[in-house]
Amino acid sequence: MTENTSLTDNPILDSITAELPLFDAIQPEYVLPAIDAVLAEARQAVSELIEQSDPDWDSLMLPLEVIDERLGRVWGPVGHLNSVCDSDELRPVYQQAVAKMTEWSSELAQNEELYAAIRKVAERHDFTDLSAERRQVVEHALRDFKLSGAELEGEAKARFKAIQMRLSELTTAFGQHVLDATQAFDLHLSDEADVAGLPESVLASASQRAELSGKEGGWLITLDAPSYVPFMQFAEHRGLRETMYREYVTRASGGELDNGPVIDEILSLRSEAADLLGFEHYAASSLASKMAEDVDEVTGFLRELAARSKPQAQAEFAELQAFAAAELGIEDLQAWDVAYASEKLRLKTYAISQEELKPYFPEQSVVNGMFGLVEKLYGLSIKENTDVPKWHNSVRYFEVSGQNGDQIAAFYLDPYARAHKRGGAWMDECIVRCRKCDGSLQLPVAYLVCNFDAPVGDKPALWTHDEVTTLFHEFGHGLHHMLTTVSELGVSGIRGVPWDAVELPSQFMENFCWERQVVDLFARHFETGETLPDSLFDKMLAAKNFQSAMIMLRQIEFALFDVLLHSEFDPAGEETVQQLLDRVRAEVSVIAPPAFNKFQNSFSHIFAGGYAAGYYSYKWAEVLSADVYATFEEEGVLNADTASRLREELLSVGGSKEIMDAFVAFRGRKPSVDALLRHSGLNVEGVET
């Protein structure tokens, strides 16, 4: 920001009171002045709040929510832009802003006077007169204070704060190293022999990618998922598959971008922080706010699933090895051959491939069909609004209305992969539902972000069935955020929901992608408009659980590695991170990767995201979601009454209710793994959660 520009001209600060963030006006130079201004305001407000002698909800907790909301309105858009529009100009500013926000979080979390004031609210004679939502907000706040070191004193408190600051820097660096390493390599191919086997749609995207990158002709293959995954599935050139695989699994494992030292320091600091708080290890501190009670419950759950899955996984891999040798001439099946051989085996066994299905999943048809499904289930209406500020011209914005026609929520959809955009798919909060001080209701707004191929030439974007499932997954998260009826900021939408349950609504939505009556809502050939033929759907359904046990073990491998890394692993001990990963693989895996594989160096979920000691949440929540979906299988897949009950008991309550109580209220009993095993094609009995 130039020196003569006043804060009143700052669009980030203007976003506090604007209906939506002013993305079309936000520039890097506005970030730090906005952060400084809103933090100064927050610090002043907190210093005044803690002076009260007899605080209650209205005089303390409500103003704290206002502070939180104003900070979110400023910091949220900045963090979002860092994920979807990273740039050389924004990056250093963002890093400074992260440090400022981390300092504020640590400062607030360790504010003894504020902690004491909130305890006074909880100890008031009229505390039980508060709504369940408000009591939950207070109880969560007290729990989080303890986990943030509020009860520490002197040097321990200062050290804990320093650790949090450093961890913020390290996790940000980890993610940026992965992004930079992903973008640092590409393969420009000009010989048709090098791209033999790639489907026409993949070649078209690779050609467009080359053109946009300023290459002269040919095809550009990158490490971004929409490029890397199909190349590994279809490219006949084994040497190039090995090259791509090697580059992918060694990202951020050397030179200036090496995440090895970053991992070591992160683990050491997490362990030290947990020790300061009086926990046995970091995993124990992480589980303090989750559904799972302790590490033994998590590892027991994972190992039980592994034991039930491994025999079938071994059989699946043996079949793949035999097929590769007999049909493909690959006697020594290697890691870079697995996706290729698997696709060939899938094609032979079921005569179907993802590429064959893509013409039936054009973007607009899929999006409209998904909207049609939730409109039917929940009585919603979804309409696009093109007149809002956006961060990229491919972003779309939709408004959601209830049965009476009143708007209840909205969301942005950013579907395409592009340069300077973080990989993967996610949902995040833009605006959280809450009751404002003037009595008006603030409606929730979500970000839905994916990394799918964009349209090529005059063809619409065509997505694989896997990508369609990913879109449904993220929209499930979005519905959890948008359908909340909770008006207290701290437990509204996905806030206050245990991390190991937050995937329930998203994984639940994936199931609909395998139902004929739902697929008919969105599967339309982009040229003819015909629905997906029965022959293709039957093959797709038959292939659903292809190598499902191998896939199950892969997720268990990641989850077990994560929880052991944060519990029994000693950062100062003799065993290395790699040796622990190798030990986990020896226990649960059927595929042994090459020694150069450095998967952990790009495991952003646990080193740059929120899944540290929590990656098991995917499988944990999958048990819950499969059991919830079983209710729809029993009562009718499109049963609006069942959906209404799900919305009332689970989707609407946010974090205001214990998730197990909410689950039991919907299902009538505690969860069982039977539905997950059945959906995965694993016909085993006797597993208990």
N, C-alpha and C positions, 0 to 999 in steps of 0.2 A: 504494500500500500504506500502511495506517495505521501510525503509529509503533510501536504495540504489537504489530504482527504480526511474528512471527519468520520467519526464512528457512526454518525447518522446516515452515512452513505454506504454502509457496509451491508451487502445483501445477505450475509450469513446471519447477522443480528436481526435483519429484517425478517428472516425466516422464522423467528420466534413467534411473531404474531401473524405471519402470513398463513394462508390456508395450507400451503404446501411449500417445501423448500424451493428457493429461487435458483434452481440448478443452472439456468441459462445465464445467470449473472455472476455466479461464484467463481472467483479466480484465486490462485494460491496466495496472492499478496493480502487477501482479506482474512486468511485463516488465523494467524497469530494475534492480530489486534482483536478479533472477535473472541477468541479463547481467553485472552487476558481480561477483556472487559467483563465477560460473563462470570469468570472465576472471581474477579474482584467483587462483583456484586454478590456472588454466592457466599464468599468468606465474610462479608459484612453482615449478610442476613443471618448466617449461622451464629456469629458472635453475639448478635442481639437476641437470638432465640434461646441460647443457653443461659441467659441472665434471669430467666423466669424462675420464680420460686415454686410455683405449683402448675407445672405444664400439664396440658391434656391434649386430646386429639386435635381439637381445633386450633389451639395456640402453638402446637409444636409439630405434630405429624403432618398436618395439612400444609403448612408453610414449607416443610422439608420436601413434600411431593412437588410443590411449585418450583422449588430450586432444582430438583431432579429433572423435571420436565423442561425447564428453560435450558439447562445444560444439554439435555438430549437433543433439543431442537437445534443447538449450535454444533455440537460434536458429531451427532449422527450423520448429517449430510457430508461432513468432512471425511469421516471414516468410510462411508459408502463410496465416495469418489475415489478414495485411495484404492478400493477394490476393483472398481469398474472402469476407471480412467486414470490409472497410474501414469505419472509423467516425471521427467527430470526436474521440472519446476515444483511440482507438488511434493515430491518425496522428501526432500530435506525439511520442508515446512511441516509436513505431516509428522516426521520423526520428532521434531521439537514440540509439536502439539501433543503427541503421545506422552512425552516426558512430563509436560505440564498437567495433563489429565491424570496421569499415574500419581504424580505428587499430590494432587488434590484428593484422589481416592484414598491414598494412604493416610493423608492428613485427616480426612473425615473419619475414616475407619478407626483411627487411633485417638480420636478426640474424646478424652475421658469425661469431660463435662457434658458432651452431647450424649454419650453412652449412659451417664448417670441420669440425664433428663429423660431419656426414653425408658429407663428402668422405672422412673417415678410414674410415668404414664401406665406401665404394666402393673404397678403396685397400687394404683388408685382403687378406691372402693367401688367406683362405677365402671371399672375396666370391663367387667363381664356384661355391662349394658351395651357395649359397643357391638356392632355387627360382626359376624364371623369373619368377614373380609378384613375389617379393620384390625381385629385381634390378630389375625394371621400376619398382617403387615408388621405389626409391632413385634410379634414373636420371631419372625424372619429377621427383622432388623437386629434384635438382640443376639440371635445366633450368628449372624454375619459379622457383628462387631467382635465377638469372641474369636471367630475364624480369621479376622483381620488384625488381630494383635492388640485389641483395645485393652485387654487386661494385663498386657506386658508393661514393664516399668523400666525406666532408666536406659541403660545401654542396650538391653534386649529390645526395647521398643524402637530405638533409633536404628538398630541393626535390622530389625524386621522391615522397617520402612525402606531402608537402603536396598534390601533384597528385592522388594517389590518393584522398586524403580529399575533395578538392573534387569530383573526378569522381563519387564515390559520392553526394554531395549532389545534383549536377546530374542524374545519371541517375534518381535517385529522384524529383526534382522533375519531370522530363520526363514520367515515367509518370503521376504524380498530376495534372499539368496535362491530360493527355489524358483521364484518367478524369473529372475535374471538368468539362471542356468537353463530354464526351459526355453527361454527366448534366444539364448546364446547359440543354439545349434539348429541348423536346418540342413536339409538334403535337397539340393537342386539337381534334378534328374532330367536328362534330355534324350536318353536312349530308350526306345520303346521296350527293349528287353528288360530294362531295370524296373519297369512298372507293369510287367506282365502279371496278369491275374487280378489287377485292381479293377473293380467295377466301374462302369461309365460315370456314375455319380461321384465316386471318389476321385476319379481322374479330373472331372470337371472342376471340382472344388480345388484340387491341387493346382490345376492350371490357372484358375482365378487367383489363387494365393500367390503364385509366381508372378502374375501380372501386377497385382497390387503391391508386391515387394520390389518391383522394378527389374525383375529378371527378364531376360530375353527368351521367351518361349519356354517349353518344357513344363515340368511339374515340381512344385515345392512341397516337400514333406517336412513337417515340424513335429515337435514333441508335445504339442497341444493335443488333447484327447481326440477331438474330431478328425485329426490327421493321423496321429500315431496309432490309435486302436484299429481302424480299418486296414492300415498298412500292414500291421502285424497279423491280421486275420487273413488277408488275401494275397499279399505280395509273394510271388513264386521265388523270387531271388533270395535264397537263403542267406547269402553273405550280407545283403543289405538289411535283412531282418535282424541279423546278429548285430550289425552296426547300430541300428535304431534301438534295439533292446539295450545294448551296452550303454549308449548315451543316456537312455531314459533312466536306467537303474543306478547310474553313477552321477546323477544330477546333484549339484551342491556337495560334491565329495572331494574337491581338490581346489588348489589355488585360493584366490581371494574369496571365493564363494563357498569354501569348505564349511559345511555345517557340523562336522565332527567335533571341533572344539566348542561350538555353540551348544551342542547337545550335552557335552560333559559339564559345562558350567551351569546350564539350566537344571540338570539333575542334581548337581551339588547344592545349588541354591534352594531348590524345592525341598530337598531333604533337610537342610538347615532350618528353613522356615517352619516346617512341620515340627521339628524338634523344639524350636522356640515356643511353639504353641502347646507343647506337651503331648503331641501325637507320636505314636510308634514310628510312623513313616508318612510320606506324603499321601499315599493312597488312603490312609485312615482319615486324614483331614479332608480329602476330596469326597469321601463317602459320607461324611457328616451331614451333607445336605442332599443326599440321594436316597432313592428307595432302598437299595441294597444295604444290608446292615453292616457287613464287614467284608474284608478281603476273602476270607474263607468261603463265604457264601458265593462271591463272584467267581473265584477260581473253581469251586465245586460245580457251579452251574456250567461254566465253560468246558471243564474237563469231562463232565457227564455228556454234554452234547458232542464233544469230540469223540468220545468212546463209542457213542451210538452211530456216529457218521463215518468213522475211519474205515471199517471193513468195506462199506460200499464205495468210499472214495478210492481205496486201493484197487478195487475191481474196476472202477471207472478209468483209473490211470493205466492199469494193465491193458485194458481194452484199447486205450489211445496208443500206447506203445506198440501193440501188435498191429494195429491199423496203419500206423506211420511206417512200420517196417514193410508190411505186405503191400500196401497201396501207394505209398509215397516214396519208397526207397530210402527212408530215414531210419537207419539202424540204431543210431545213438540219439534218441530224442532229447533235444536241449530246450532250455527255457524259452529261447526265441522261436522255437518250433511249436510250442504248445498251443498258442492261439490259432496258428495256421492249420495245424493238424486237427484241432478241435472243430474248426469251422468246416473242414473237409469231411470229418466224420459225421458232424451234424447234418451236413448236406446229403451224405450218403444214407444215413439212417432215417432221416425225416424228410429228405428232399426239399429242404427249405433253408433260406439264409436271411439274415437281417436285410441285406441289399434287395432281395426279392420282395420284401414287404414294404420297403421305403416308398414306392409309388403310391401306396394306399394311405400313407400318413403325411399328407401335405399340411404344412403349418396351420393354415386358417381352419381347415376342417377339424384338425385335432383340437385346436384351441376352442372352437365353437362347440365341439362335442363334449369336451370336458366341462365347459360352462353349462351345457344342457343337462349334464348329469347332476351337477350340484344344484341347479335350479329345480330339477325334479325332486331330488332328495330333500332339500331344505326349504323349498318355496322361495328361492332367491331370484333376483333379476340382475344380470350383469351387462352393463353397457359401456362402450368406450367413450372417453372424453379426450379429444385431440387438442384441446386448448389449455394445456398445462405446461409448465417449464419442465424440460427433460435434460438429461446429461448426454444423450446421444440420439441421433435422428431415427434409430431403429427401435427405440424404447416406446412402449405403448402404456396407456394409463386407463384403468377401468374403474367404474363405480358400481358398488354392490347395494342393491335395495332389498328390503324385506317384502313380505306378502302385502303389506299395506301401501307399498310404493315409496316409503320413506328410505332415504339412503342410510345404510348402517356401517359402511366401510368402503375402502378403495384399495387399489394396489397397482404398482408398476410391474410391467413384464419386460425383462431385458433378456431375450432368448439366445442371441448369437455370440459365438466366439469371435474375438478380435484382439489385435495387439493391445498391450497395456491393460488387459483385463485379467483378473485372477481366474485361474482354472477352476473347474468343478461347478457345482450348482448349490444354491442356498436360498433360504428365505431369511429376511431380517426385518426388524421393526423400522418403520419410517416415523410413524406417529402412533402413540399408544392410547387406547380408549381410557378416558377418565372424566370425572365430573370436575369442571373448573370452578374457581372461586366465585365466579358470577352466577353459578348455577347451571350454566350451559354444558352440554355434553360434547366432549371432544371425540370424534370418530376415529377408529383405527385405520392406519394405512400401512401396507406391507410392500417390501421389495421382493420380487421373485426373479432370481437371476439364474440363467443357465449358460451353457457354452456349446450350443448346437451349430451345425453348418447353416450359413445364411443362404438366401436364394442365389442361384447361379444363372446369370443371363436372364432369359425370360421365363425360367422355370421357378416355381415357388420353392421355398425351403422344404426338403423332404427329409423326414426324420425316421430313424430306426425305431423298432418297437421298444428297445431298451431306453431310447431317449424319450419316447412318449411316457414310459413308466417313470422316468426321472421327473418329467414335468408334473405328472400327477402327484408324485412324492412331495415336491416343493409346494404344490398347491394345497396339499394336505396340511403342511406347516402353516401356510397362509390362512387357511380356514380356521385353524386353531387360534391364530392371532386376531382374525377379523370377526369371528362369530361369538367372541366373549361378550357376556352381559355384565361383567364385573366393572365397576366404576372407580375402584381404588387402584391407583397407578402401580403400586408395588406387587399386586397379584393379578393384574389384568392381562388377558391374552396368554402369552407363553411365559410371562414373568412369574417367578415363584414356583414354576413347575419343575420338579426334580429332573436333573439332566438325563437320568436313565429312563425317563418316561416321556421326554419331549418328542421322541421319534414315533410315538404311538400313532398320532393322527396322520402322519406322512406315510408311514408304512402301510397303514390301513388303506389309504387311497390307492396304493399300487395294485391291490387285489382286483379292482374294477377293470384293469387293463386286460384281464384274462377272461372276462365275461362276454359271451357273444352278444347279448342284448345291449351291453354298454359299448363294445367295440363297434357295433353297427351305428352308434351315434356319431362316430368320428372317422371311421375307416372308409375313405372315398378316394378312388383312383384319381390322381390329379389331372389326367387327360380325359378319361371317359366318365368319371363320376360314379362308376359302379362300386358297390360295396365289396368288401373282402370276400372272395369266393369261399364256400364251405370247405373246399379241399385245402386251401391255404390256411384257413383258421384251424382246421383239425390238425394240420401238421404243426402249426404254431403251438397249439395246446399240447400236442404230444411231445414237442421239443422243450416245453416249459422247464422241466426238471432235468434237462440234459446236464450231466456233470454237477448236479445239485450238491452232492456230498463233497466234491472237491471245492466248490464255492463256499460251502458251509465251513470247511476246515480253514480256508484262506482267511475268512473273517475271524474265526476263533484264534488263529495264529496271531493276527494283529492285536486282538483284544487281550489275549493271555500275555503276550510280550509287553503290552502297555501296563497291565496291572502288576506284573512281576517287576517290571522296570521301576515302578514307583512304590514297591513294597519291600521285596527281599533283596533287590540289587543294592549294592553298596558302591556309591560313586568313588569312594576312596579305596575300594578293595582291588583284588587282583583280577577278578573277572571283568572283561570289557563288555561294552554294550553289544558288540558284534557276537561275542561268545554267548551272551544271554539269548540273543535272537536265534543263534544256531541251536542252542539247547531247546528252545521252544519248538523250533522247526522239527527237531529230532523226535520230539514227543507227539506232535499233533499233525504234522504235514506229511503229504505223500510225494510232493515234488521238491527236490533239493535244488535250489538255485545255485548258480556259479559263485565262486568265492568273491568275484569282483562286485557282486550285487550289494549295493549300499542303500537298500530300501529305507532304512531309518533316517537317512539324511534328507529325505523329502517327505517324511511322515508328518505333514503339516497339521493334521488333526490334533496330535498330542503335543507338538512343539511350537505351533503357531496359532492353534485354535483353542477351543474350550474343552477338548476331550481328554486331557491328561488324567490318567487313572479312571477314565470314563468311556473308553472306546467300546467296552463291553455293552454299553447302552444300546448299541444297534441291535444286538441279538436279544438283549433283555426286553427292549421295547417291541421287538418283532414277535416275541411270545405273546405280549399283551395285544398287539394289533391283530395277529392271526386269530386269537381267541375272540376278539371283538367282531372281526369279519365273519367268524363262524356263526354268529347270531344272525347276520344277514343271510347266510346260506340256509339257515334253519327257517327264517321267517319271510324270506323274499329279498333278492338282491336289490331291487328297487323299491323296497317297502318304505314308504315315507313315514309311517308310524315308528318303525325301528330307528330310522334316521333322526326323527324328532326326539326320540328318547336318548340317542347318542349325543345329540346336540345339547340337550338339557343336562344330562348327567356328567358328560366328559368335556365336550368341546367348549361349552360356554363358561365353565367355572374357573378357568385359568389356574392360578396357584392358590386360590382361596380355600381349597378343600384338599385333604390328603388324597393323593392319586389312587391309592389302593381302595380307599372308601368309595371314591367316585367309580372305580372299575367295578367293584362289587355291586354298587347301586345299579349299574347298567346291566351287568352280566348275571347277577344273582348269586355269584360265588367267586372265589379267588381264581386267578388264572391257571390254566393248564397248558403244557407244551404240546398236547396232542394235535391241535390244529396246525401249529407251525411244522411239526414233523410230517403231517399229512400233506400240507401244501407244498412241502419240499420234496415229496416223494420218498420220504424216509419212514418206512412202516415199522417203527419200533415202539415198544411199550415200556411203561414203568419208569419214565423219566419224571422227576419231580423238580419244581422250582422252589 
